[in-house]
Amino acid sequence: MVRRALVCLLLPAAALAQPAPERRVALLDLVRQDCGACHGLTLKGGLGPSLEPASLAQKDAEALAFVVLHGRRGTPMPPWRGHLTEDEARWIVESLKKGLPE
């Protein structure tokens, strides 16, 4: 019992909070459609910067999730906090860093 609790404490929070399969489909659609409107439909950049794995590789995942949730003042990047939970924002960031599934 103690060993299992210790393992849970050592796992990153993002690994513990996966959206349900139906929600993952909706989140991927949101990324492709809503994020793609500014970041390019292929996410290679447009009005906003590229969201491809190579472009995000050196960026901190928590900082990116913060931007997703709170937007960026003075830019067209809107806050998504009203539409996404913190765990969902982290999942989106991790998915983008790995490369979205086809």
Rosetta blueprint (number, residue, H / E / L):
1 M L
2 V H
3 R H
4 R H
5 A H
6 L H
7 V H
8 C H
9 L H
10 L H
11 L L
12 P L
13 A H
14 A H
15 A H
16 L H
17 A L
18 Q L
19 P L
20 A L
21 P H
22 E H
23 R H
24 R H
25 V H
26 A H
27 L H
28 L H
29 D H
30 L H
31 V H
32 R H
33 Q H
34 D H
35 C H
36 G H
37 A H
38 C H
39 H H
40 G L
41 L L
42 T L
43 L L
44 K L
45 G L
46 G L
47 L L
48 G L
49 P L
50 S L
51 L L
52 E L
53 P H
54 A H
55 S H
56 L H
57 A L
58 Q L
59 K L
60 D L
61 A H
62 E H
63 A H
64 L H
65 A H
66 F H
67 V H
68 V H
69 L H
70 H H
71 G L
72 R L
73 R L
74 G L
75 T L
76 P L
77 M L
78 P L
79 P L
80 W L
81 R L
82 G L
83 H L
84 L L
85 T L
86 E H
87 D H
88 E H
89 A H
90 R H
91 W H
92 I H
93 V H
94 E H
95 S H
96 L H
97 K H
98 K H
99 G L
100 L L
101 P L
102 E L
